[in-house]
Each structure stands twice: as C-alpha cells, then as structure tokens.
Amino acid sequence: MTARRPPSAPNATPRRYSFERYLAAKRTVDDRALNAHVWQALADAAAGRASQASVQVLELGAGIGTMAERLLDRGLLPRMEYTGIEAQAKLAQRAGRRLRAWARRRRYDLSGQGNRLVLRRGSQETRLTFRTGDVLKLAPGLRGRAEVLLSHAFLDLLDLPTALPVLLATLRPGGLFHFSLNFDGVTAFEPAIDPALDGAIESLYHRTMDERRVDGRLSGDSRTGRHLFAALRAAGAQVQAAGASDWVVTPTGGGYPGDEAYFLHFIVHTLERALRPRPELDGRLLTRWVERRHRQIERGELTYIAHQLDVFGRVRGRAVSPSAPRTTRRP
C-alpha cells in the first residue's frame, strides 16, 4: 500500500474538508471551463446596457462571491447593483469579507458594512449585497426587478419545470440570463481502476442526483444541461447562445494549478459521502476505490472531467409558477 503523504505535502489528502475552501479552489477550474462564446454573448448584450445609471444583477446560489469578482475583473458592467442570494449564512458572510479584501487589493474606494459593499473606481460604481435565503422562496418578492439573472453550477439542484418559471419571473421583460456550468450527465476519472466498477460508481452517483429529494420532493437532475433548453422554451425564454463548459482538471509536471488538488480531493470525498449509504454498492469496494483515487491525486496522476453546458438568452415576458422545492448545493 502506498504510504500516505503528510498533510503538508502539496497534493496530500485532507484530514478535514471545508466547503468554503472548495468554492475558492474551484475558481480557477471554473475560469477555464466557462464557455467563451456564451460569455461573449452576455458581454455583448450587457454592453448595450452599460450607459445606464445602474444595471440590476441577481445571482442565484452566490456562494462566496466568486462570480461577482469575475464580473468586476472582466469589466462586464461598469455600474451595477448586484444582489447575490445564498442559502448558507456563513457563505454569504464569507462573500462579504472576501469581496472586501478583493476590492482593497485592486485599489477600489470601499464603503459599506457586513454583506453590503459599495466599490468605486473612476466612473465605475458597484453596489454589492449578499442575502441569505432559499432562492425559490425569495424569488416571488423579487419579481420583475432584475435586468441580468445569473446562475452558476446551481440549476442542476432544482426541478426545472417548476423552478425555472419562478426564477425567470425575477427578470424584467427583455432581461438577460446567463446560466453556467449546468451538469450534463458525464463524470470521468482517469486512469481507470476497474472499468466495470468505475462505470458502476459513476452511474450510481448520477442516480443520487436524479433521486435527490428536498422536503419530500424531487430536486435535481444529472442531465440538467440538455433538459434546460426545452424548459427555457416552455417558460417563454429565448436561448441566444449555448456551449460546453466542461471541468477538466489534469496534472502538469506532477502537480495541479492553484489549489486544484484540494478541489479533486473534495470531489472524491463528496462522491463517497453520496454513495456510502447506497445498498447497491459494496462498501469495501467503495472504500478501496476512494483510497486509490486519493492516492492518484497525491501522486499527481488523476484527471477529472465533468461535462457541463452554459446557456445565455433573454426573456420576452414574465412567467410564474406555484412554489417549488427548496434547494441544497452541489459541489
């Protein structure tokens, strides 16, 4: 058996896991994954609104604020009022602290307190607010307020037919949406350990997404990416750009960029937690498989791929539906 590296080693398997650290670690993975064509379609459409005094932006499942950072880094909207909704209070609080430190490093004039910040630099002014709550419960109170609606690695936690009209109704007529990193049914780990076992584990992991229940209702879909197109049409939205946004993490020179080894360990850990209760899978086989995957990361050997899709478009009118189930969050 391969000896475990000490926790100080660059690729070492963590003794404990932090979801906040995972969200920070995947920033570089997400940056590579975002579809450039779809993002450019959003940027081109947003440019037509740049002359407005302030553009209302709403993000669903805002996490620790990495998408807000990305919007500012890429200069998408020089003047905007951004509201990020996050179910976990500690993540919303972390977003406020993270954006405050981020803004100081970039020499913004900074004001505001807690989860409300105002960033100014030259003619640019951004107001950021991070709210805690279930997006599907808060959405009816935000009806018709947003001009740009964002969702990043989040929609695959929902039941699209019931949730999507509620979320799109937060947009004004003609409003824009950019839904990124929507999982679409492919998880791959290379090199193979046992092709039959690898396939069984990946298939069962996808089933846990399809069978996820929140408050007794189904909430999730392992093929959200492909199903999103029909759901958007049914909700009265028009898709204007779409493309793949796959996560691809592979070692270079025996290591991984940034904190991406931690990202990989967290993915394997999440998969184990999802599958451990499943009677269809021998627990001893799962334990050995998980241990070998962690060792592959430690040695800088593992490549991980997840197939996802980005979609951009606009709404012509408003849609609403009865209340939909609450959500959890996927890794």
C-alpha positions as CSV (number, residue, x, y, z in Angstrom):
1,M,0.0,0.0,0.0
2,T,1.3,3.5,-0.8
3,A,2.3,5.5,2.2
4,R,0.1,8.5,2.9
5,R,1.9,11.8,2.4
6,P,1.9,14.2,5.4
7,P,-0.8,16.9,5.3
8,S,1.8,19.5,4.4
9,A,2.6,17.8,1.0
10,P,1.1,19.8,-1.9
11,N,-1.3,17.2,-3.1
12,A,-2.0,15.5,0.3
13,T,-5.4,14.1,1.2
14,P,-7.0,16.5,3.7
15,R,-7.9,15.3,7.2
16,R,-10.9,17.7,7.2
17,Y,-12.9,19.2,4.4
18,S,-14.2,22.8,4.1
19,F,-16.9,23.7,1.6
20,E,-15.7,27.4,1.6
21,R,-12.2,26.3,0.6
22,Y,-13.6,24.1,-2.1
23,L,-15.5,27.0,-3.6
24,A,-12.3,29.1,-3.6
25,A,-10.3,26.2,-5.0
26,K,-12.6,25.8,-8.0
27,R,-12.4,29.4,-9.1
28,T,-9.5,28.5,-11.4
29,V,-11.3,25.4,-12.6
30,D,-14.4,27.4,-13.4
31,D,-12.5,30.2,-15.1
32,R,-11.1,27.6,-17.6
33,A,-14.5,25.9,-18.0
34,L,-16.7,28.9,-18.8
35,N,-17.7,28.9,-22.4
36,A,-16.0,31.9,-24.1
37,H,-18.6,32.1,-26.9
38,V,-21.5,32.2,-24.4
39,W,-19.8,34.6,-22.1
40,Q,-19.1,36.9,-25.1
41,A,-22.8,36.9,-26.0
42,L,-23.5,38.0,-22.5
43,A,-20.8,40.7,-22.6
44,D,-22.1,42.0,-26.0
45,A,-25.7,42.2,-24.7
46,A,-24.5,43.8,-21.4
47,A,-22.6,46.4,-23.4
48,G,-25.9,47.8,-24.6
49,R,-26.9,48.5,-21.0
50,A,-23.6,49.9,-19.9
51,S,-24.7,53.5,-20.4
52,Q,-27.5,53.1,-17.8
53,A,-27.0,54.6,-14.4
54,S,-27.0,51.2,-12.8
55,V,-27.9,47.7,-14.0
56,Q,-29.7,45.4,-11.7
57,V,-28.0,42.0,-11.5
58,L,-29.3,39.0,-9.5
59,E,-27.3,35.8,-8.9
60,L,-28.8,32.6,-7.6
61,G,-26.6,30.5,-5.3
62,A,-23.9,33.1,-5.0
63,G,-21.6,31.1,-2.7
64,I,-18.5,33.1,-1.6
65,G,-18.9,35.7,-4.3
66,T,-16.5,34.4,-7.0
67,M,-18.9,35.3,-9.8
68,A,-19.2,38.9,-8.6
69,E,-15.4,39.0,-8.6
70,R,-15.4,37.7,-12.2
71,L,-17.9,40.3,-13.4
72,L,-15.7,43.0,-12.0
73,D,-12.4,41.5,-13.1
74,R,-13.8,41.3,-16.7
75,G,-15.4,44.7,-16.6
76,L,-18.7,43.4,-17.7
77,L,-20.9,46.1,-16.2
78,P,-19.1,49.3,-15.1
79,R,-22.1,50.3,-13.0
80,M,-24.3,47.7,-11.4
81,E,-26.3,46.9,-8.4
82,Y,-25.6,43.2,-7.7
83,T,-27.6,41.0,-5.3
84,G,-26.4,37.5,-4.6
85,I,-28.7,35.1,-2.9
86,E,-27.0,32.3,-0.9
87,A,-28.8,29.7,1.3
88,Q,-26.0,29.3,3.8
89,A,-25.5,32.3,6.0
90,K,-21.8,31.6,6.6
91,L,-21.1,31.6,2.9
92,A,-22.9,34.9,2.4
93,Q,-20.9,36.4,5.3
94,R,-17.7,34.9,3.8
95,A,-18.6,36.5,0.4
96,G,-18.8,40.0,2.0
97,R,-15.4,39.5,3.7
98,R,-13.8,38.1,0.6
99,L,-15.1,40.9,-1.7
100,R,-13.9,43.5,0.8
101,A,-10.3,42.1,0.7
102,W,-10.5,41.6,-3.0
103,A,-11.5,45.2,-3.6
104,R,-8.7,46.5,-1.4
105,R,-6.1,44.6,-3.4
106,R,-7.5,46.2,-6.6
107,R,-7.5,49.7,-5.0
108,Y,-11.2,50.3,-5.1
109,D,-12.6,53.0,-2.9
110,L,-14.6,50.9,-0.5
111,S,-17.5,51.6,1.8
112,G,-20.4,49.7,3.3
113,Q,-20.7,47.2,6.1
114,G,-21.1,43.5,6.5
115,N,-22.8,41.9,3.4
116,R,-23.4,45.3,1.8
117,L,-20.5,46.9,-0.1
118,V,-20.0,49.9,-2.4
119,L,-17.0,49.8,-4.7
120,R,-15.9,52.9,-6.6
121,R,-13.0,53.4,-9.0
122,G,-13.1,56.2,-11.6
123,S,-16.5,56.2,-13.3
124,Q,-17.2,52.6,-12.1
125,E,-19.5,52.1,-9.2
126,T,-20.8,48.7,-8.0
127,R,-23.1,48.1,-5.1
128,L,-23.0,44.5,-3.8
129,T,-25.5,42.9,-1.4
130,F,-25.4,39.2,-0.3
131,R,-28.7,37.9,1.0
132,T,-29.3,34.7,2.9
133,G,-32.3,32.6,2.0
134,D,-33.8,30.0,-0.3
135,V,-33.9,31.5,-3.8
136,L,-37.3,29.9,-4.6
137,K,-38.9,31.5,-1.5
138,L,-37.2,34.9,-2.1
139,A,-37.9,35.0,-5.9
140,P,-41.6,36.0,-5.8
141,G,-40.6,39.1,-3.8
142,L,-38.1,40.0,-6.5
143,R,-40.5,39.7,-9.4
144,G,-39.6,41.9,-12.3
145,R,-36.6,43.6,-10.6
146,A,-33.5,42.1,-12.4
147,E,-32.1,43.0,-15.7
148,V,-29.5,40.3,-15.7
149,L,-30.0,36.9,-14.0
150,L,-27.0,34.6,-13.2
151,S,-26.8,31.1,-12.0
152,H,-23.5,29.2,-11.8
153,A,-23.3,25.5,-11.0
154,F,-26.7,25.7,-9.4
155,L,-29.7,24.9,-11.6
156,D,-29.0,21.1,-11.5
157,L,-30.1,21.2,-7.9
158,L,-33.7,22.1,-9.0
159,D,-36.7,20.6,-10.6
160,L,-36.5,22.7,-13.7
161,P,-40.2,22.6,-14.9
162,T,-41.4,24.1,-11.6
163,A,-38.5,26.2,-10.5
164,L,-37.4,27.9,-13.8
165,P,-40.5,30.0,-14.4
166,V,-40.3,31.3,-10.8
167,L,-36.7,32.3,-11.3
168,L,-37.2,33.8,-14.7
169,A,-40.0,35.9,-13.3
170,T,-37.4,37.9,-11.4
171,L,-36.3,39.4,-14.8
172,R,-37.9,42.5,-16.4
173,P,-39.3,42.0,-19.9
174,G,-36.3,41.7,-22.2
175,G,-34.0,40.8,-19.3
176,L,-30.9,38.6,-19.9
177,F,-29.9,35.3,-18.3
178,H,-26.6,33.5,-18.1
179,F,-26.8,30.0,-16.7
180,S,-23.4,28.4,-16.5
181,L,-21.9,25.1,-15.5
182,N,-25.1,23.1,-15.8
183,F,-24.2,19.4,-15.2
184,D,-25.0,17.2,-18.2
185,G,-24.5,13.6,-17.3
186,V,-20.8,12.8,-17.7
187,T,-18.4,12.2,-14.9
188,A,-15.0,10.7,-15.7
189,F,-11.9,9.8,-13.7
190,E,-8.7,8.7,-15.4
191,P,-6.7,6.5,-15.3
192,A,-9.2,3.6,-14.9
193,I,-9.0,1.5,-11.8
194,D,-11.5,-1.2,-12.8
195,P,-13.6,-0.1,-15.8
196,A,-16.7,-2.0,-14.6
197,L,-16.5,-0.6,-11.1
198,D,-15.7,2.8,-12.3
199,G,-18.8,2.8,-14.5
200,A,-21.0,1.5,-11.8
201,I,-19.8,4.1,-9.3
202,E,-20.2,7.0,-11.8
203,S,-23.7,5.7,-12.9
204,L,-24.9,5.4,-9.3
205,Y,-23.5,8.8,-8.4
206,H,-25.7,10.3,-11.2
207,R,-28.7,8.4,-9.8
208,T,-28.2,10.1,-6.4
209,M,-28.6,13.4,-8.3
210,D,-31.8,12.3,-10.0
211,E,-33.3,10.8,-6.8
212,R,-32.4,13.7,-4.5
213,R,-35.3,14.9,-2.5
214,V,-35.8,18.2,-0.6
215,D,-38.9,18.5,1.6
216,G,-40.1,15.2,0.1
217,R,-39.9,16.5,-3.5
218,L,-37.5,15.5,-6.2
219,S,-34.9,18.3,-6.6
220,G,-32.1,17.7,-9.1
221,D,-31.2,16.3,-12.5
222,S,-28.0,14.7,-13.7
223,R,-28.8,15.9,-17.2
224,T,-29.9,19.4,-16.5
225,G,-27.7,20.8,-19.3
226,R,-29.6,19.2,-22.1
227,H,-33.0,19.4,-20.4
228,L,-32.6,23.2,-19.9
229,F,-33.3,24.0,-23.5
230,A,-36.9,22.6,-23.5
231,A,-37.5,24.0,-20.0
232,L,-36.5,27.5,-21.1
233,R,-38.7,27.4,-24.2
234,A,-41.7,26.2,-22.1
235,A,-41.1,29.1,-19.7
236,G,-41.1,31.6,-22.6
237,A,-37.4,32.3,-22.7
238,Q,-35.3,32.6,-25.8
239,V,-31.8,30.9,-26.0
240,Q,-29.3,33.0,-27.9
241,A,-26.0,31.2,-27.2
242,A,-25.0,27.8,-25.8
243,G,-21.9,25.7,-25.5
244,A,-19.9,23.2,-23.4
245,S,-18.3,24.3,-20.2
246,D,-16.6,21.1,-19.0
247,W,-14.5,20.9,-15.9
248,V,-11.2,19.4,-16.9
249,V,-8.5,19.1,-14.2
250,T,-5.3,17.3,-15.2
251,P,-1.8,17.3,-13.7
252,T,1.0,19.2,-15.2
253,G,4.5,18.4,-14.0
254,G,3.3,16.1,-11.3
255,G,1.1,18.7,-9.7
256,Y,-2.1,20.8,-10.1
257,P,-2.6,24.5,-10.6
258,G,-3.5,26.6,-7.6
259,D,-5.5,24.7,-5.0
260,E,-6.9,22.2,-7.6
261,A,-5.6,19.1,-5.8
262,Y,-7.9,20.1,-2.9
263,F,-10.7,20.5,-5.4
264,L,-10.2,17.0,-6.6
265,H,-10.0,15.5,-3.1
266,F,-13.2,17.3,-2.3
267,I,-14.9,15.8,-5.4
268,V,-13.9,12.3,-4.4
269,H,-14.9,12.9,-0.8
270,T,-18.3,14.2,-2.0
271,L,-18.8,11.2,-4.2
272,E,-18.0,8.9,-1.3
273,R,-20.5,10.6,1.0
274,A,-23.2,10.3,-1.6
275,L,-22.6,6.6,-2.3
276,R,-21.8,5.3,1.2
277,P,-25.5,4.8,2.2
278,R,-26.4,3.1,-1.1
279,P,-27.0,-0.7,-0.7
280,E,-26.3,-1.3,-4.4
281,L,-22.6,-0.8,-3.8
282,D,-20.3,-3.0,-1.7
283,G,-18.9,-0.6,0.9
284,R,-15.5,-2.3,0.9
285,L,-15.2,-1.8,-2.9
286,L,-16.1,1.8,-2.5
287,T,-13.5,2.3,0.3
288,R,-10.7,0.8,-1.8
289,W,-11.8,2.8,-4.9
290,V,-11.9,6.1,-2.9
291,E,-8.5,5.4,-1.3
292,R,-6.9,4.7,-4.7
293,R,-8.4,7.9,-6.2
294,H,-7.0,10.0,-3.3
295,R,-3.6,8.3,-3.9
296,Q,-3.7,9.2,-7.6
297,I,-4.3,12.8,-6.7
298,E,-1.4,12.7,-4.2
299,R,0.9,11.3,-6.9
300,G,-0.3,13.9,-9.5
301,E,-1.8,11.2,-11.7
302,L,-5.6,11.8,-11.7
303,T,-7.5,13.5,-14.5
304,Y,-11.1,14.5,-13.7
305,I,-13.7,15.6,-16.3
306,A,-17.3,16.7,-15.8
307,H,-19.5,17.6,-18.8
308,Q,-21.5,20.8,-18.4
309,L,-23.3,23.4,-20.5
310,D,-23.6,27.2,-20.5
311,V,-26.7,28.9,-21.8
312,F,-27.4,32.6,-22.5
313,G,-30.6,34.3,-23.6
314,R,-33.4,36.7,-22.8
315,V,-37.0,36.7,-21.7
316,R,-39.8,38.4,-23.7
317,G,-42.3,38.4,-20.8
318,R,-42.7,37.1,-17.3
319,A,-43.6,33.7,-16.1
320,V,-44.6,32.4,-12.7
321,S,-45.5,29.0,-11.3
322,P,-46.5,27.6,-7.9
323,S,-43.9,27.4,-5.2
324,A,-41.1,25.0,-5.9
325,P,-38.9,22.9,-3.6
326,R,-36.0,24.3,-1.6
327,T,-32.5,23.5,-2.7
328,T,-29.3,22.2,-1.4
329,R,-26.0,22.8,-3.2
330,R,-23.8,20.6,-5.4
331,P,-20.1,20.6,-5.3
